[in-house]
Amino acid sequence: MKISIVSLLFIAAGSSAAPFDTCPSKAFLVQGSSATIFGVNLVSGSYDQFAANVGTNQKVNGFGFSVHDRYLYGWDYSRGNIGRIGKDYVLEPLNASGLPNTNFYVGDVSVQQNAYYVYRKGADYGLYRIALDENEADYLVASKVIDGGSLNLNIFDLAFHPDENLAYSVDNRGNLIAIDVISGNSTNLGFTGVTGTFGAVYFDVEGYLYISRNSDGHIFRVEINDPTSTTLFAYGPSSGNNDGARCATAPIIDESEAPTLDYGDAPDSYATSISANGARHGKGNLYFGNSVSAEHTPKSFDDDDGVSFLTGLETGLDTLVSFTLSAPGYVNAWVDWNGNGQFDESEQIIAEHLGSAGENRMLIEVPIDAKEGATWARFRVSNTPSIAPIGGVDSGEVEDVNVSVIANGLVEVATAWQTAAFEDLWPQQGDYDFNDVVVRYRVFKSQIGNQIVRFKFEGELLAVGASYHNAFAFRIANMPRSAVNESLVRLTIDGKQVAKNPLEAGRSEAILVALDDTKVIATAKSNCNYFRTESNCLSQQPISFSATLPLLNSIADNASILNDISPFIFAVNGFDHGPYVDSANARGWEVHLKNHSPTEAFDSTYFDKGDDASTSNGNFQTVNGLPWALIIGTRWDHPTEGTDMLFAYPQFKAFAQSAGSTNTTWFNNPVNRYSVQN
């Protein structure tokens, strides 16, 4: 005799399992093709596996928790019917009648009625009520409330309100939907501001709706009376197949259990309490300092010992911050610079920084317009890279620090934005397309009164049309390296602070290496040979950078001091750079602006090779006065790959050969088919 898989499932289920002992505060989440069940703490997003398999060979969907008998109910895909799950997490098959021959993936158990509702859109399907009261004559008999053509919703789960006989969901366009399960009518209550597939939907006893997005696991809290107030509440598990259930009459924090969460200490305007969706972390082995406490609600335990500012917070200057971690983790931090009592998105000072176990130090710039006086900083460490200053996360710790900002009268003066473009085949003229390294930048001098205390650089790498490896640097003429306060030098590339010192080692003059290998930093996208030099390869964003060079002692300002700062490129050691360059001493190869002097690292034997006529005509130019480096005082459309500058900008030749006396606006007159539109 053959026994079917379905029969085996009935045998495995056996008699009814006992219901859950209580109405749990945790939410239930079912995922995967074998119906793995997790318990999710909505407060932190942390989750535990309750059951790897509930005894089916396919998924379970339309998950709901009944407050009437404390069982979980769901649609069993292996049988095409409903089932229930008790505290042993084994599915007990139930045989509901009156249902169409299809599977349902949307469902929940009503709080007001002892009935399970399932929904599927389409005229042949719809919203069905299945009675669950064993003492009623219609037990397990399905009745159709409305067809799925009339109730046509793109939803993936629904949840019943704890006090109303209404079910709620959020559709894939982010609209909050209320469903009257008696009449079958639905009401669009407005846009929540978030979109996606929300496969798990829950209520708590306070009437807040929680929706979990499949793609990233983010849990959002929705105020049903004001869907525009929807906020990211916690970072939960992601899955392509998500369905959730929860006891809607339970609070989301069970204070009868041991506390597991760490909260911040700042005033509640910064979002500290759970009602304000405050920052909170599940307690574990990742934290700041020596320990972390756990509490049900925010309390000050004076154990915030892992974050400190080592230097004062003075407007416009950098401050040195130290944080100690128990284990590697991602650090995010904010300071309320404008004093408005909250952490704005623009006030993030550390983003997704992977810190190491032990002490970490970072330089943070205090905005020049920061408000003077006492304010708050918030530091968060977790295993989740990108988090906000509010909301829950399953690991780490939050430390809020009270700090004071001092105004010091600092002002900043900047050059106009300029574009530097280089041809890296020097001393050969080569393809002369001037797109091997293209950088847009400006330079600041920071001063108090007439004394300069710091230089700042900011810019973006626009193009790398080179096969060779080149570094991009700034030479600060007439300034020795010893004048720079190297402990406070900071370099950021593409939004991430670089750990190494950007001042070139072993030099007596101050040489700031902003981009140490443009070929590596700017990786060409698929099907492109170079970075932003081919017409079909411009979707990549330019790569930003910024650097600060604080001075050990202030220096007197003068009118030409910013003009003494000039960009150049040099070859990266260890890589081939053409027939004239020794790869063992590639650093000795440099390209500067026309008539500019090279640095102390330059190998002068490279002069007068190939097409270069430096000795007779002036540094870094041909016998006809053509340069290998340019400064254009505006944003500039560089030539496309392999296009000679003289074709892309026909007026450039006369400009260069006249030493800049004619065709002074040559850069405004490109041949469009030969230039990249920046």
N, C-alpha and C positions, 0 to 999 in steps of 0.2 A: 504494500500500500504506500503510495506517495503522499507526503505531507507538504503542503504549500508553505511558502514563507509567511504568508498572512496568518495561516493556522498556527505556525510556530510563535508568531507575535502574540496571538491570543493566549497561547499556553504560557509564554514567558510572563505575560502580564498577571496572570493568576487572579486572585481575588482582589478586591479594592484595597489600595494602600490607604493609610491614615492620612488625613488632611494635614496641612501645616499647623503648627501649634499656635501661632500668632499671626497677626496681620503685619508682615515684615516692613521695615523701613526701606530696605534695599529693593531695587527694581530687578526684575528678571529679564534677561536678554537671551534669546535663542538665536543661534547662528549655525551656518554650515549645513551641508547635505545630510548629516547624520544627527542633527538636532542636539548640538552642544549647548548646555544651559550655563549662563554666568549670572552671578549676583553683582549688580552695579551700584556703587555708592554715588548717587547723583550729586552729592555735595562736592566730592573730589574727583569723580570720574574713575576712581579705582575699581577694579573688578576681580572677582575670584571665580574659578570654575567650580560649579556645583555638580555638574554631571557631564561626562564626555559623550554619552549617548543615552537616550531615554528608551532604547529598545526598538527603534524603528530603523529601517534601511533607507529612509528618505527624510526630507526636512519636515519640520513642524512650523506652521505659520499662523497668523491671526491670533496671536497669543493674548490671553486675558486672565486676570486674577479675580476670583469670586469672593466678595466679602461675606456671602451668604453661607458658603460651606468651606471656605479657605482652600479650594483646589485651583490649580491652573488649568485652563481650557485652551485648546488649540486645534488647528486643522492639520490632520495627519495625512501627508501626501502619499504615504505607502498604502493607505486604504481608501483614500478619497472620502474621508468622513472625519467626524470630530473625535477627540479623545480628551482625557483629563489626567493630570499628573499630581500626585501627592508628595509627601515629604521624602519618599524614597526615590523620587525622580525617575520613575518608570511609568511610561504612558499606558493608561488603561483605555482600550478602545471602547467607544460608544457608538451606537448605531442610530443616528438621527435620520428620520424619514422626511420626504417632501422637498429634498434639495435637488437642484439640477446636477447633471453629470459634468462637473468641473471641479477644479480646486480653488479654494479661497485663500487669499493672503492678507486680508484685512479683517480684523475682528477684535472684540473685547466683550467682557461680561458687564452688564449694567449694575450700577450700585443700587438704584432704586427698584429694579425688578430682578428676580432670580431667573435671568435669561441671558443667553449668549447670542450676540449679533455678529453676522458675517456679511461682507459686502464684496461684490465684484461688479465693475461697470460693464455695460453692454446690455442691449435690449433683452437678450435671452437670460440674463442673470439679474442682479440687483441686490437689495438689502433684505436679509432674512433674519427672523427672530426664531430662536430655538429655546423652548422652555426647558429649564433645568431642575424644576421642583419635582422630585420623585413622587410626591403625593398628589400631583395634578394629573388630570386625564390626558392633557396634551404633552406630557413629559417626552422630551426628545423628538417632538414633532415640529418641523419647521414651517413657518408661515411667511409668505412673501409680503413685505411691507410696501415696497415700490420697486419697479424694474430699473435696471441700470442704464436705460436710455434716458429716463426722466431724471434720475439721480446720477448724473454723469460727472464723476469726480476723479481726478488723477491723484489719488491718495494711496498710501502704502501701509497705513495702520490708523487706528482710531482709539480714543480713550474716553471713558465716561467720567463726567464731572462728579465730584463727591456729593454735591448737594442738589444738582439739577438732573432731570431725566433727559439730558442732552449728551450727545457724543461730539467730540472735537477732533480735528485733524488739521494738518497744514499740507497743502498740495505742493506739487513740484515747482510751482511758480512762487511759492512763499506766501500764499493767501491762507489766512486762518478761516476755517470752515466750521460752522456749528450745524449739527444734524439733529433734527427732531425725529427720533426713532419711532414715534407713534404715527406721525403723518407721513414721514419720509421726506419732508421738505428740508432744504439746506439753505444756510445764509452765509454769504461771504462777509466776514467781519473786518477785512482789511489786510493790507500787506504787512508782513512781519519784518521785512528787510533782509531775509535770508532765503536762499533757494536751494534746491537739491532734492534728493530722495530721502525722505524721513521715514525710515522703516520701523522705528521704535518710538512710541508716543505714550506719555505717562501723565497722571495728575498726582498732586499731593493734597493733603487735607486742607491746606490753605487756599486751594483753588488755582494754584499755578500749574500751567501746562509745560511739560518738558518734552522736547523733540530731539531725537538723536539722528544725525546725518550719517548715512552709510559711508560716504566717500572718505570722511576724515574722522568720524567718531565724535565730532564736536556736539556737545549737548547745549541747547539753547533754552532759556526760560522765557515763556510767553505769558504776558498778562492779557487774559482773554478780553478784558474791558478796554485795553489799549495795546493792540498788537504792535504799534510803532515803538513801544518800550522794550521790545524783545532784545535780550542780551545774551552774549556767550557766557554760559554758566560753568561749564567744566569741559575737560578734554577726556573723552571716553574712548572705548575700543571701536575701530572701524571694521566694516565688513561689507561685502557685496550683497549679503543676505542677512538682514537684520529684522528682528521682530521683538517687541517688548511688552511687558505686562508689569503692573504694580498694584499693590493695595492702595486704592485712592483715598482711603480714610486714615492713612498712616502719615505721621510727620516724616520729613526726610532725614531728620536726626533723631536717633533713638537714645535718649539720655540714660536709659537703664543699662546700656552697654558701656564698656570702657571707652574713653575718648581716643580718637585716632587722628585728629586734625590739628594742624598748627595754623594760627591766624596771625595777622599783622597787629601792630599796636598804634598806628596813626589814628587821628580822629576819623569819625565815620564818613565825613565828607569825601575822604580818599577811598571809600569802599573798603571797610574792614569787617563789618558784621555780615552774617549770612543774609539778612534781609536786604542789605545793600549789595549783595553779590560780591562780598569782600574776597580779597586774596586769601587762599587757603591751600594747604598741602597735606597729603596723607603722610603720616609719620613713618619714617623708615631709616635706612642707613646713609642717606644723603642729606647733609645739612651744613649750615655755616657754623664755624667755631667748634666748640667742644661737645655740644649737645643740642637737643631740640625737645621742647615740651609738647604735650598734646592736651587739647581742651575741647569741650563741647561748644563754647562760645569764646570770643576774644577776651583774653585776660593778660595782664602783664606779669610774666614770670621772671623778668630780668635775666633771661638766658640768651638775649640777643648779643652774642659776644664775637661774632665772626666778621663784622664789617666795620671799617673805620676809615676816616679821611685823614691822611697823614700830613697834608698841608691845608692851609686855609682856602676857603672858597671866595676868591676875589673876582669880581666881574671882569670878563674878557680874558682871564688867564687860565692856565691849566691847573688842576688840582690832582694830587696823587691819592688814589684810593686803594685800600688793601682789603682783600676778602680771603678768608681761609675756608677750605672745603674739606669735608670728611672723605670725599670720593670725587672722581671726575663727574662733572655735570654742567648743564647749560645755564649760564647766568644772564638774566635780563634785569635792567635797573632803570629807574626814573627819578627825576628830581622835579619838584614843583617850583620851577624857576619864576613863574609869573605870580605866585602867591595867591592863586584863585581857589585853593583848597581841593584841588584834584590833580591827578596825573594825566596830562594831555598826551596825545600820541606823539606830538613833536618834542616832548620833554624826555624821551627815552635816551639815556646816556650809554647804556650797554645793551647790545642786541645779539642774542643767540651766540654768546661767547662760550666756547667749550673750555671751562676752567679745569685745572688739574688738582689732584689731592694736595693739600698743604696750602701755603700762602701764594696768592696771586696778586699782582699789582698792575693797575692800569691808569693811564692818564685820561682825565676827563676835562673837557673844555667847559668853563663856566661862561654862559652867554654874556655878551657885553651889556645887554639890556636886562639882565636878571634883576629881580626886585631885591633891594637890600632888606636884611632882617632874617628872622627865624623862619624856617620852612621844613619840609619833610622830604626824605628820600626813601624809596622802596627798592629793596634788592630781593630777587627771587632766584632760587636755584632749583632745577628739576631735571628729569630725564627727557622732558619735552622741549625741543629747541625754541619754538616760537610761542610765547604766551603773552597775554596782556597784563596790565597792572591789577586787574580784577579777575575773579573767577577761580574755580577749583582745578587742581591738578593732582595726580595720584602720588607724586613723590616730591621730596625736597623740603624746602623751608622758605618762609618769607621773613625778612627782617626789615623793619621800618626804623629809620634813623632820623633823629631831630638834628638839623644842621643850621648854620647861619651863613648868610651871604654878605660879603663886605664890598661896598662900592669904592673904587679906587681912582676914579677919574680917567680911566683908560679910554683912548679913542683909537680908531683904526682908519688908515688911509690905504686905498688899494689902487693898483694900476687898472686900466681898462682890460677887459678880456682880450686876449691875444691868441693867435693860432701859430704854433711852431710846426714846420714841416721839414722833413729831412729825406735826403737821397743817400742811401747807405752803400752805394757802389764806389764812393770816393776811395782812391783818387781817379777812378774811371768815371766818365760821364754816364755810361750805361744807358738804361732805358729812360732815365731822367723824368720819372713820373711823380716824384715828390710825394709819395704816399707810403713810404717804407715805415715811417713813424710820424703820425700826425697827432698833436696834443693841443688842446685848448686849455688855457690857464690864466690865472691872475695871481698877483703877489700883494700881500698886505704888510704894512709896517704898523706895529702896535706901539703906542707911545703914551707916556704920561708927561704932560707938558711938552717940553722940547727934547725929552729923552726917550729913545727907542728901547723897548724892553724885549721885543720879540718880533720875529718874522713868521708869516704864515703863507702857505701856498695851497691853492686848491685848483683842481682842473679835472679833465677827463681825457682818456685815451680814445681818440676818434677812429684811428685806422692803423693797421699794421699790414702793409703790403710787402713784407720782406720775407725772404727765405733765410736770411741771417738772423742771429740772435743779437739784439741791441738793447742796451740799457738807456733809459732817459733820465737825465740829471740836470740839476741847477748848480751853476758855479756862482758863489757869492764873492765877487772880487773885493780885494782889500780887507777881507775879514779872515783872521786865522781861525782854525777849528777850535783852538783853546778858548775862544770867546763865547762859545756855545755852552749852555748848561745841559750837558748830554743826558743827565738823569731825567730831564723833563722833555726830551725830544719825543715827538709822537708822529707816527705815520699810519694813515688809514687808507686801505685800498678796497674799493667796492663795498664800503660800509663796514669793513672789519679791520680792527686795529692790528698792525703787524708787530710781532714781538721784537724783531731785531732792530738795531740802531740803523737808521737810514743814512747817517753820515759815513762817508767812505773812510774805511780804516786805513791807517798808515799815511795819511796826508796831513801836511801842515796847514793847507788852506781848507776852508769849509766847502765841501762838495756834498750836496744833498742828492742822494740817489732815490728819486721818487718811484721809479719803476725799474727793478733790477734786471728784468728780462721780459721785454714786451712780447716776445714770441710765445712765452709760456703763460703770461698773465692774460693775454688776449687770444684765446683759442678759437680758431675758425669753426663755424658751425658745419654740420654735415653737408656735403656736396659743394663746399666752398674751399678754395685754396688759401685764402687769406681773410683777415678780419676787416670787414666793411670797406673793401676796395673794388668789389665786383658788383655789378648792377643788381644781381639777384641775391645778394648777401648782406642787405642793409637792415634786416629785421633785428639783428643783435643790437643791444643797447651799448652806448659808449661806457667805458669803465672809469668810474670816478676815483679820485684820490685826493687826500689832503695831508698836509704836514705842518707841524709847528716847530720852530727853532727858538726857544727862549734863550736869552743871553744871560751870562753869569753876572755881568755888570752892564748897566744901561750905557748907551752911546748917544752922542749928540746928533740930532737930525740934521740932514742937509738935503738940498734940492735934488741931488743926483744919486742918492743912495739906492733908490729902487732901480735906476738905470744900470747899476753895477751888477745886477743879478741877471744872468743870461742862461738860456737852456742849451744843452748839447746832448749828443748821443755818443756812446762808446761801445766797443765790441765786448761780448761776454767771453771770458776765458774758457777754454776747453772746447770751443766750437769753431768750425771752419768759417772764415769770413773773407774768402776770396784769395786770389793769387798773390796779393801784396802783403797779406797779414799772416804773421806767425801765430798760430792758434795757442801756442804755449804762452805767448805774451800778447793776447788779443786786446787786453785792456789798454795797451799803448796806442791803439787806434781810436781816434776821436774825430767827430765832425762838429764844427762850430759855425756860427754865423760868419758871413763874409767879413774879413779884416779883424776878426776877433782872435785873441791869443789862446792857445791851448792850455790845459792844466799842467801841473807838475808831473802828472802820470804819462803825458804824451810822449811818444817815440818820434822825434823830429826827423828820423831817416825816412819816414813816410812822405814827407814833403817832396814835391816836384816829380813824383812818380805818375805814370799814366797821363791823364789830362790835367793834373794839378799844376798850377803855375804860382804857387804861394811865394816863393823867394823873389821872383821878379815882379809879380803883379799884386801881391797882397794875400794874406792868409785865406785859404779855403775858397779859391776861385780859379776859374780857367783863364787861359790867356785872353779870352774874349770877355772876361769879367762876369761869367756865369757862376753862381754860388751852388753849394750843396745843402744849404740850410736857409730857411726863410722865416721871418716873423711877419704875419699879416695881422693888422690891428682890428680884426673882426672875426666872426665865424666865417669859415671858408669852405668852399666846395672843392675838395682835392680831386686831382685827376683819377680816372678809372685805371684799373690795373694795366700796366704796359703802355699807357698813353703818355707820350712825351709832353712835358709841361708847355713846350713851345707850340704844340698843337692845341692843347686844352685852353691855353691863355695866350693868344697870339701877340698881345701887347707886352708880355713879360720880357721878351728878349731886349727890346729897346729900353725898357725900364732898367734892366740889370746892366746893360752895357753903358748906359748914361749915368751910372752910379746913383740912380734914383731921381734924376732931375726931370725926366719925361715919363709920360704914361703912369702917373703916380696912383691912379685908381685902376690899374690893370686887373686887379683881383675881382672887380665888379663886372667883368666882361668875359665870362667863360663861353666856350663852345659847349652847349649843354649836353650834347651826346657824348662828350669826352670827360665829363666831370660827375662826381658823386654828389647828390643833393643831401647835405647835412641838415 
